[in-house]
Amino acid sequence: MRSLLGAYVLEALEPAEDRRVADHLAGCDACGAAYLEVADAPSLLALLEEDDLW
């Protein structure tokens, strides 16, 4: 499940897979903690400009 967290926070999963991850996170403290570590990634990525990536 953890391998899907990056795609989950970027809203890049298919709806069924997104629901599966959300359901899992609701009941798994370990994955919930891992999610919190990456949850801010989309807003942080939005701060970057294209030149920052090179």
Backbone torsions as a table, in degrees:
resi	resn	phi	psi	omega
1	MET	NA	-36.7	-177.8
2	ARG	-61.5	-29.6	-179.8
3	SER	-67.4	-16.5	179.7
4	LEU	-93.7	-7.8	-173.8
5	LEU	-63.2	-38.9	178.5
6	GLY	-60.4	-48.2	178.1
7	ALA	-65.7	-33.6	179.6
8	TYR	-64.0	-48.5	-178.6
9	VAL	-69.3	-24.9	177.3
10	LEU	-88.3	2.5	-179.5
11	GLU	55.9	43.5	-177.2
12	ALA	-107.4	9.4	179.9
13	LEU	-94.2	155.8	171.9
14	GLU	-65.6	152.3	-176.9
15	PRO	-52.4	-43.0	-179.0
16	ALA	-65.4	-40.9	179.6
17	GLU	-69.5	-38.0	177.1
18	ASP	-59.1	-44.8	178.1
19	ARG	-63.8	-39.7	-179.9
20	ARG	-62.2	-43.4	178.8
21	VAL	-66.1	-46.1	-180.0
22	ALA	-59.2	-43.3	178.6
23	ASP	-62.8	-41.8	180.0
24	HIS	-64.6	-44.3	-178.7
25	LEU	-61.7	-31.6	-179.9
26	ALA	-65.1	-23.9	-176.3
27	GLY	-118.6	3.2	-176.3
28	CYS	-124.1	107.5	-178.5
29	ASP	-63.0	-38.2	-178.4
30	ALA	-64.9	-46.2	179.2
31	CYS	-70.9	-32.9	175.9
32	GLY	-61.6	-40.7	177.3
33	ALA	-66.2	-41.2	177.9
34	ALA	-64.5	-37.9	177.2
35	TYR	-60.9	-44.6	-179.1
36	LEU	-60.6	-29.6	178.7
37	GLU	-68.4	-27.9	-176.6
38	VAL	-113.0	-1.8	-174.2
39	ALA	-61.2	-30.1	-178.8
40	ASP	-85.3	-2.7	-175.8
41	ALA	-55.4	-45.5	-178.9
42	PRO	-59.9	-41.7	-179.8
43	SER	-70.0	-33.3	176.7
44	LEU	-70.4	-39.6	177.7
45	LEU	-63.7	-33.3	179.7
46	ALA	-65.1	-22.0	179.3
47	LEU	-77.4	-18.0	-177.9
48	LEU	-78.7	149.5	172.1
49	GLU	-109.3	163.4	-175.6
50	GLU	-56.1	-39.2	179.2
51	ASP	-63.9	-24.9	178.7
52	ASP	-68.6	-20.0	-175.6
53	LEU	-87.1	-6.5	-179.9
54	TRP	-105.8	NA	NA
